[in-house]
């Protein structure tokens, strides 16, 4: 009954918490409170006498940062002072009453939440923010964070590896401005989209809530974009209720999607969007020609270029056909002395079995396919061979049998015949919690990958999933023991749930040379070469494929889109210099 009355109370504006002080900032202990957070400033609007002052502070935002004016009594009035510069943020504010708070789930044994370490965590934290297109935190601010008594940065880190997999920031309002309502707030929460554990965001929020509850705080507030339904549902499950609190932000490139309305490219996938964003940043015109299949035209000065993601008119039909047929790619590279696995076209059952017996384990794949379609990995018995060939034949009439080479799956991006990025791709894995069946853990992991990739990555629930799980001695209905990791597919393709991990700075020179040589042989200036390697730091390799339309997203922090636009419009490079 108490929670119901509290929730109803929020609907009465002048009785709502954080609004009792509206119109009377002179009665608050501190005035004109602005908190530097590292990625921007939080302007506590209810501590200001003058709305014009709030507008002035917002307009004085530093380039590359984002400021937020929060708890505004009259957001429309603040906006009126600079309507060309400001906008009302289309987010909801949610509040958790800490005297009523109870944890939604138990703490995980696989990761822990702790305060940010000012030195060792900074790079990883900003990588997570970068992946989510959020403003990274100023390292100088993070290094001195312990001196800011009102601010805390929190991270979730794996217990085994100590790798940071999530981050958020919180403000103690009591410490910041002697808040008579005894509140706190949570900001800038982000989770590594490739993290293999579930419930990371929940644990982070719960830990922050427990921290402020132990300090005797009354509530914790947070802001969430109106369209982020998954986050909103999560906060409601945790006990958060919506309150009528509004914020105003400055119009800038970071916030553009929030105030400019839907753009023609809004339906394009991330592999097109990353290119378009870089082009627009340089003043290059973008015309979306076909949003269904991701065709767009880039124009700069007197030059124009039609693209389909990273495929452009500069890739010839000959080069494209060489890459499209994996048998042709294999033959050209082998003839040039580049190491490739042994391969043959599927023929009679007897010939296929002899090839299997010679190598022990095979990969069966269509000669022409993309995104991992029709591929079966680790075929080791005649009984598995025919179904795998039939599966591949559904994609392409020519089916290839290929020697399976053990090792890490390495993708190298080559642009203008130079290596721009290298990343190890890993098959999707789940981690058992001792409670949920494998199929449920797979679905949860798939939803996380889909959300993180804007719908581009998910784990198919199919026969290959069943086969891969069975190879480890499990069924989809089995409960995976707590802490046990299980690979649920053998292919590391991003479209089927794989994850990608940057290794550009540690790439062995021999691998970089092989990638550039292969691109030259195929005559393709923009390509993604798929290697199998012992390690990206060693020189042993085989090349298994070349992709004529490689995805440039997901290679953070490497500047794939920047180098792509450099290649297309070298005259635009000067525009990016300081």
C-alpha positions in Angstrom: 0.0 0.0 0.0 2.9 2.4 0.8 4.5 1.9 -2.6 1.2 2.5 -4.3 0.7 5.8 -2.5 4.3 6.8 -3.2 3.7 6.1 -6.9 0.5 8.1 -7.0 2.2 10.9 -5.2 4.4 11.5 -8.2 1.4 12.4 -10.3 0.8 15.5 -8.2 3.5 18.0 -9.4 3.8 20.3 -6.4 3.9 17.5 -4.0 6.4 15.4 -5.9 9.8 14.9 -4.4 12.6 17.1 -5.9 9.9 19.6 -6.7 9.1 20.8 -3.2 12.0 23.2 -3.5 10.9 24.6 -6.8 10.5 28.4 -6.8 12.4 28.7 -3.6 16.1 28.0 -4.4 17.1 30.7 -1.8 16.0 28.2 0.9 18.5 25.5 -0.3 21.8 25.3 1.5 23.8 25.7 -1.8 23.0 27.6 -5.0 24.0 27.3 -8.7 25.4 23.8 -8.2 27.3 22.4 -11.2 29.1 19.1 -11.0 31.9 18.1 -13.4 31.6 14.4 -14.2 34.3 13.8 -16.7 32.0 13.4 -19.8 30.2 16.7 -19.1 28.5 18.6 -16.3 25.4 18.0 -14.3 23.6 21.3 -13.7 21.2 20.9 -10.8 18.5 23.3 -12.0 16.5 23.5 -8.8 19.5 25.2 -7.1 19.3 28.2 -9.5 17.4 31.4 -9.0 17.7 32.4 -12.6 16.7 30.3 -15.6 18.8 32.5 -17.9 21.9 31.4 -15.9 21.1 27.8 -16.7 20.8 28.5 -20.4 24.1 30.4 -20.4 25.9 27.5 -18.7 24.5 25.0 -21.1 25.6 27.2 -24.1 29.1 27.3 -22.6 29.5 23.5 -23.0 33.0 22.3 -24.0 33.3 20.8 -27.4 33.2 17.0 -27.3 31.4 16.9 -24.0 27.7 16.7 -23.0 26.1 18.8 -20.2 22.7 18.0 -18.6 20.5 20.5 -16.8 18.5 18.3 -14.4 15.6 18.9 -12.0 14.3 21.9 -13.9 11.2 23.6 -12.7 10.5 25.3 -16.0 12.4 23.5 -18.8 10.3 25.3 -21.4 11.4 28.6 -20.0 15.1 27.6 -20.1 14.6 26.5 -23.6 13.0 29.8 -24.6 16.3 31.7 -23.9 18.2 29.8 -26.6 15.8 27.7 -28.6 18.3 27.4 -31.5 20.9 25.9 -29.1 18.9 23.9 -26.5 16.3 21.1 -26.5 14.3 19.2 -23.9 15.8 15.8 -23.5 13.3 13.0 -24.6 14.0 10.9 -21.5 12.1 9.6 -18.5 13.3 10.0 -15.0 12.9 7.0 -12.7 13.3 6.9 -8.9 14.0 4.0 -6.5 12.9 4.6 -2.9 15.7 3.1 -0.9 13.7 2.4 2.2 11.6 0.1 0.1 14.4 -1.4 -1.9 15.0 -5.2 -2.0 17.5 -6.8 -4.4 16.0 -8.4 -7.5 18.7 -11.1 -7.9 21.5 -12.6 -5.9 25.1 -11.4 -6.5 27.0 -13.3 -9.1 30.1 -15.4 -8.3 31.5 -14.7 -11.8 32.0 -10.9 -11.5 32.1 -8.3 -8.7 31.2 -4.6 -8.5 33.8 -2.2 -7.0 34.8 1.4 -7.1 36.8 2.4 -10.2 40.6 2.1 -9.9 41.8 5.6 -11.1 44.8 4.2 -13.0 44.2 0.6 -14.3 40.5 0.9 -15.3 40.5 4.1 -17.3 41.3 2.7 -20.7 38.8 -0.1 -20.4 36.1 2.1 -19.1 36.4 4.5 -22.0 36.5 1.6 -24.5 33.1 0.5 -23.2 31.8 4.1 -23.5 33.2 4.4 -27.0 31.5 1.1 -28.2 28.2 2.6 -27.0 28.8 5.9 -28.8 28.9 7.6 -25.4 31.2 10.4 -24.5 34.4 9.0 -22.8 35.4 10.3 -19.5 38.3 12.7 -19.2 41.2 10.7 -17.8 42.4 13.6 -15.7 39.0 13.7 -14.0 39.0 9.9 -13.4 42.5 10.0 -12.0 41.4 12.6 -9.4 37.9 11.1 -8.8 38.6 10.1 -5.2 39.1 13.8 -4.4 35.5 14.5 -5.6 33.7 13.3 -2.5 30.2 13.7 -4.1 31.0 11.5 -7.2 31.7 7.8 -7.4 32.5 5.7 -10.5 31.7 2.0 -10.3 32.8 -0.9 -12.4 31.8 -4.5 -12.7 34.9 -6.8 -13.2 35.2 -10.5 -13.9 36.5 -12.3 -10.9 38.8 -14.6 -12.9 40.4 -12.1 -15.4 39.7 -8.9 -13.5 38.6 -7.4 -16.8 36.2 -4.5 -16.5 32.9 -5.4 -18.2 30.6 -2.5 -17.1 30.7 1.0 -15.6 28.5 3.7 -14.2 28.7 6.9 -12.2 26.8 8.2 -9.2 26.3 11.5 -7.4 25.6 11.9 -3.7 23.2 14.9 -3.6 23.7 15.3 0.1 27.4 15.8 -0.3 27.1 17.8 -3.5 24.7 20.4 -2.3 23.4 19.4 1.1 20.2 18.2 -0.5 17.4 18.5 2.1 15.6 15.6 0.3 18.6 13.4 1.0 18.8 12.0 -2.6 21.3 10.5 -5.0 21.5 9.8 -8.8 23.0 7.3 -11.2 24.5 8.2 -14.6 26.3 6.9 -17.6 25.7 3.2 -17.2 27.2 1.0 -19.9 27.9 -2.7 -20.2 30.4 -4.4 -22.5 28.1 -5.7 -25.3 30.4 -8.8 -25.6 30.3 -9.7 -22.0 29.3 -13.4 -21.5 27.6 -13.0 -18.2 24.0 -12.2 -17.6 22.6 -9.7 -15.1 25.6 -7.3 -15.2 23.5 -4.1 -15.4 21.2 -5.3 -12.6 24.1 -6.0 -10.3 25.7 -2.6 -11.0 22.4 -0.8 -10.2 21.8 -2.9 -7.1 25.3 -2.3 -5.7 24.9 1.5 -6.1 21.5 1.4 -4.5 22.9 -0.7 -1.6 25.7 1.8 -1.2 23.4 4.8 -0.9 21.0 2.9 1.3 23.8 2.2 3.7 24.6 5.9 3.8 21.0 6.7 4.7 20.0 8.3 1.5 16.3 8.4 0.6 16.3 7.6 -3.1 18.3 7.2 -6.2 17.2 8.8 -9.5 18.3 8.0 -13.1 17.4 9.2 -16.6 16.6 6.8 -19.5 15.8 7.5 -23.1 12.0 7.0 -23.8 12.7 4.4 -26.5 14.9 2.2 -24.4 12.1 -0.2 -23.5 14.5 -3.0 -22.3 16.1 -0.7 -19.7 12.8 0.8 -18.7 11.3 -2.7 -18.1 14.4 -3.6 -16.1 14.2 -0.5 -13.8 10.6 -1.2 -13.2 11.4 -4.7 -12.1 14.0 -3.3 -9.7 11.3 -1.1 -8.1 11.9 2.2 -9.9 8.9 4.4 -10.5 8.6 7.3 -13.0 8.7 10.8 -11.6 7.9 14.1 -13.5 11.5 15.4 -13.6 12.8 17.0 -16.9 16.2 17.9 -18.3 17.5 20.2 -21.0 20.6 19.6 -23.1 22.7 21.5 -25.6 22.3 20.7 -29.3 25.5 19.1 -30.5 26.7 16.3 -32.8 26.5 13.8 -29.9 22.9 14.6 -29.2 21.8 15.1 -32.8 19.5 12.1 -33.1 17.5 13.3 -30.0 16.5 16.7 -31.5 16.8 16.4 -35.3 14.1 13.8 -35.8 14.3 10.6 -38.0 17.0 10.8 -40.7 16.8 9.0 -44.1 19.6 6.7 -42.9 17.9 5.7 -39.6 16.9 2.3 -41.0 20.4 1.5 -42.3 22.5 -1.1 -40.5 25.6 -0.2 -38.3 28.0 -1.1 -41.1 26.5 1.7 -43.2 25.9 4.1 -40.3 29.5 4.2 -39.2 30.6 5.3 -42.7 27.8 7.9 -43.0 28.6 9.4 -39.7 32.2 9.9 -40.6 31.3 11.3 -44.0 28.9 13.8 -42.5 31.5 14.8 -39.9 33.7 16.0 -42.9 30.9 17.8 -44.7 30.4 15.1 -47.3 26.9 14.9 -48.6 25.0 11.6 -48.0 22.0 10.5 -50.2 20.4 7.2 -49.1 19.4 5.4 -52.3 18.0 2.1 -51.0 17.7 1.8 -47.2 16.6 -1.9 -47.5 19.9 -3.1 -49.0 22.0 -0.3 -47.6 22.9 1.6 -50.8 23.9 5.2 -50.4 25.8 7.9 -52.4 28.6 10.1 -50.9 29.4 13.4 -52.7 32.2 15.8 -52.1 33.1 18.7 -54.3 32.7 17.3 -57.9 33.2 13.7 -56.9 30.6 11.1 -55.9 30.7 7.5 -54.9 27.9 4.9 -54.6 28.4 2.5 -51.7 26.8 -0.6 -50.3 28.2 -0.6 -46.8 32.0 -0.8 -47.5 31.5 -2.1 -51.1 32.1 0.7 -53.6 32.4 1.4 -57.3 36.2 1.2 -56.8 35.9 -2.6 -56.3 35.8 -4.0 -59.8 33.4 -6.7 -60.9 36.4 -9.0 -61.5 37.6 -8.5 -57.9 34.2 -9.0 -56.5 33.6 -12.2 -58.4 37.0 -13.5 -57.2 36.0 -13.0 -53.6 32.5 -14.2 -54.1 33.6 -17.7 -55.2 35.6 -19.2 -52.3 37.1 -21.8 -54.6 38.5 -19.1 -56.9 39.9 -17.1 -54.0 41.6 -20.3 -52.7 43.2 -21.2 -56.0 44.5 -17.6 -56.7 46.0 -17.3 -53.2 47.5 -20.8 -53.3 49.1 -20.2 -56.7 50.7 -17.0 -55.3 52.3 -18.9 -52.5 50.0 -17.7 -49.7 49.1 -20.4 -47.2 45.6 -21.8 -47.5 44.0 -25.0 -46.2 43.5 -28.0 -48.6 40.2 -27.8 -50.3 38.1 -29.7 -52.9 34.6 -29.4 -54.4 32.2 -31.9 -52.9 31.8 -34.8 -55.4 30.8 -38.4 -55.1 30.2 -39.8 -51.6 33.3 -42.0 -51.9 35.5 -39.1 -52.8 34.1 -37.0 -50.0 34.7 -39.7 -47.4 38.3 -40.2 -48.7 38.9 -36.4 -48.2 37.4 -36.7 -44.7 39.6 -39.7 -43.8 42.7 -37.8 -45.0 42.1 -34.8 -42.8 40.1 -36.2 -39.9 38.1 -32.9 -39.4 36.4 -30.8 -42.1 34.7 -27.5 -42.7 31.8 -27.8 -45.2 30.7 -24.5 -46.8 28.9 -23.1 -49.8 31.3 -21.7 -52.5 29.3 -18.4 -52.5 27.8 -17.2 -49.2 28.2 -14.6 -46.5 27.4 -14.1 -42.8 28.2 -17.7 -42.0 25.2 -19.1 -43.9 25.3 -22.8 -44.7 28.7 -23.4 -43.0 29.2 -26.5 -40.8 32.4 -26.8 -38.8 34.2 -29.8 -37.2 32.7 -32.6 -39.3 34.5 -35.7 -38.2 32.3 -38.7 -39.2 30.7 -39.8 -42.5 27.3 -39.6 -40.8 27.7 -35.8 -40.4 29.1 -35.2 -43.8 26.0 -35.7 -46.0 23.7 -33.5 -43.9 26.4 -30.8 -43.9 26.7 -30.9 -47.7 23.0 -30.8 -48.1 22.8 -27.7 -45.8 25.5 -25.9 -47.8 23.8 -26.8 -51.1 20.7 -25.0 -50.0 22.8 -21.8 -50.1 24.9 -22.5 -53.2 24.9 -25.4 -55.7 28.8 -25.6 -55.4 29.8 -27.0 -52.0 33.4 -27.0 -50.7 35.1 -29.4 -48.4 38.0 -27.9 -46.6 40.6 -29.2 -44.2 39.8 -27.9 -40.7 42.7 -26.0 -39.2 42.7 -25.5 -35.5 43.4 -22.0 -34.2 42.1 -18.6 -33.6 39.7 -16.9 -36.1 41.4 -13.6 -37.1 39.8 -10.9 -39.3 42.2 -8.4 -40.9 40.7 -5.3 -42.5 42.6 -4.0 -45.5 41.8 -0.5 -47.0 43.8 0.9 -49.9 46.0 -2.2 -49.6 47.0 -1.2 -46.0 46.1 -3.0 -42.8 43.7 -0.8 -40.8 42.4 -3.2 -38.1 42.8 -6.8 -36.9 40.5 -8.6 -34.5 40.1 -12.1 -33.1 36.6 -13.4 -33.5 35.3 -15.9 -30.9 32.3 -18.2 -31.1 29.4 -17.3 -28.8 29.6 -18.8 -25.3 27.3 -19.0 -22.3 28.2 -19.3 -18.7 26.1 -21.6 -16.5 24.4 -20.3 -13.3 23.2 -23.7 -12.0 19.6 -22.5 -12.3 18.6 -22.0 -15.9 18.6 -24.5 -18.8 21.0 -24.0 -21.7 18.3 -22.9 -24.1 17.3 -20.1 -21.8 20.9 -18.9 -21.4 21.4 -19.0 -25.1 18.2 -16.9 -25.7 19.4 -14.3 -23.1 22.8 -14.1 -24.6 21.3 -13.8 -28.1 19.1 -10.9 -26.9 22.1 -9.1 -25.5 24.0 -9.5 -28.7 21.1 -8.4 -30.8 20.6 -5.3 -28.7 24.3 -4.4 -28.7 24.6 -4.8 -32.5 21.3 -3.0 -33.4 19.8 -6.3 -34.6 22.8 -7.5 -36.6 24.0 -10.3 -34.3 22.0 -13.1 -32.7 22.5 -16.8 -32.0 20.2 -19.0 -34.2 18.2 -21.6 -32.5 18.8 -24.4 -35.1 20.2 -27.8 -35.7 23.8 -26.5 -35.6 23.1 -25.2 -32.1 21.8 -28.6 -31.0 24.8 -30.3 -32.7 27.4 -28.0 -31.1 25.9 -28.4 -27.6 25.7 -32.2 -28.0 29.4 -32.3 -28.9 30.1 -31.1 -25.3 27.8 -33.8 -23.8 24.7 -31.6 -23.2 21.2 -31.1 -24.4 19.4 -27.7 -24.7 17.1 -28.7 -21.8 20.0 -29.4 -19.4 20.9 -27.0 -16.6 24.5 -25.8 -17.1 26.4 -26.1 -13.9 27.4 -22.8 -12.2 30.5 -21.3 -13.7 30.8 -23.8 -16.6 31.5 -22.1 -19.9 29.9 -23.7 -23.0 30.6 -22.8 -26.7 27.2 -22.9 -28.4 28.5 -22.6 -32.0 31.8 -23.4 -33.7 31.7 -20.6 -36.1 32.8 -17.1 -34.9 30.7 -15.1 -37.4 29.3 -11.9 -35.8 25.9 -12.5 -37.4 25.5 -15.7 -35.6 26.4 -14.3 -32.2 30.2 -14.3 -32.2 32.3 -11.6 -30.5 35.2 -9.5 -31.8 38.4 -8.5 -29.9 40.9 -6.0 -31.2 44.5 -7.2 -31.7 45.7 -4.6 -34.2 48.6 -3.3 -32.0 50.0 -6.8 -31.4 49.5 -8.2 -34.9 52.6 -10.1 -36.2 54.1 -8.3 -39.3 54.0 -11.5 -41.3 50.2 -11.7 -41.0 49.9 -8.0 -42.0 52.1 -8.6 -45.1 50.1 -11.7 -46.0 46.8 -9.8 -45.8 48.1 -6.9 -48.0 49.6 -9.4 -50.5 46.3 -11.3 -50.7 44.3 -8.1 -51.3 46.7 -7.2 -54.1 46.4 -10.6 -55.8 42.6 -10.4 -55.7 42.8 -6.8 -56.9 40.4 -5.6 -54.2 41.2 -2.3 -52.3 38.8 -2.8 -49.4 38.5 -6.3 -48.0 38.3 -8.4 -44.9 40.7 -11.4 -44.9 39.8 -14.3 -42.6 42.8 -16.1 -41.1 43.2 -19.1 -38.9 46.3 -18.5 -36.7 48.0 -20.1 -33.7 48.1 -16.6 -32.3 47.9 -13.1 -33.8 51.3 -12.5 -32.4 52.9 -15.4 -34.3 53.6 -15.8 -38.0 51.9 -19.1 -38.7 48.6 -18.8 -40.6 46.3 -20.0 -43.3 43.8 -17.7 -45.1 40.4 -19.2 -45.5 38.3 -16.4 -47.1 38.3 -12.9 -48.5 35.2 -10.7 -48.0 34.4 -8.0 -50.6 32.1 -6.1 -48.2 33.7 -6.3 -44.8 31.8 -4.8 -41.8 33.8 -1.7 -40.5 31.8 -1.5 -37.3 32.8 -3.4 -34.1 36.5 -2.8 -34.7 36.9 -0.1 -31.9 39.2 1.7 -31.3 40.6 1.3 -34.8 39.6 4.1 -37.2 38.1 1.9 -39.9 35.5 4.5 -41.1 38.1 7.3 -41.1 40.5 5.3 -43.3 37.6 4.3 -45.6 36.6 7.9 -46.2 40.3 8.9 -46.6 40.5 6.3 -49.4 37.3 7.5 -51.2 37.9 11.2 -50.7 41.6 12.0 -49.9 40.9 15.7 -50.5 38.6 15.6 -47.3 41.5 14.6 -45.0 42.5 18.2 -44.4 39.0 18.9 -42.9 39.8 16.5 -40.1 43.0 18.1 -39.0 43.1 20.4 -35.9 
